[in-house]
């Protein structure tokens, strides 16, 4: 299973809500031959923290879904949707159709590909813009880039 965004082990868990990668990718992993990997988690894991102690995953969730004072900026969900076809094509090219074994190497390539897609989505996200006071305080108009820790905390783990 390709899960993204990840804000803890096994997916984004906010109460009883869990977002995962595309259904076609999940079906591919379910049909994959024995001896292969179980999936790839891509996103922000629970260990990532800002120097202040705030979890990067919390900041990502606030940006992804919005709060009373922060508008919704679903860059990670957009990356999932936009990159699904490319991931499926990569998976098909790298997997032997007779054996259907998804190797650790293939998992690493899928994870790295989607990590990059999510990071690029964070970089290019521009709407809604930051409030003028926020732009002045952080010196940038990019709403999802401040210290770069949010973007740099996107990582992946192959589940074997």
Buried (B, 14 or more C-beta within 10 A) or exposed (E): BBBBBBBBEEBBBBEEEEBBBBEEBBEBBEEBEEEBBEBBBBBBBBEBBBEEEEBBBBBBBBBBBBEEEBEEBBBBBBBBEEBBEEBBEBBEEBBEEEEBBBBEEBBBBBBBBBBBBBBBBBBEBEEEEBEEEBBEEBEEEBBBBBEEBBBEBBBBBBBE
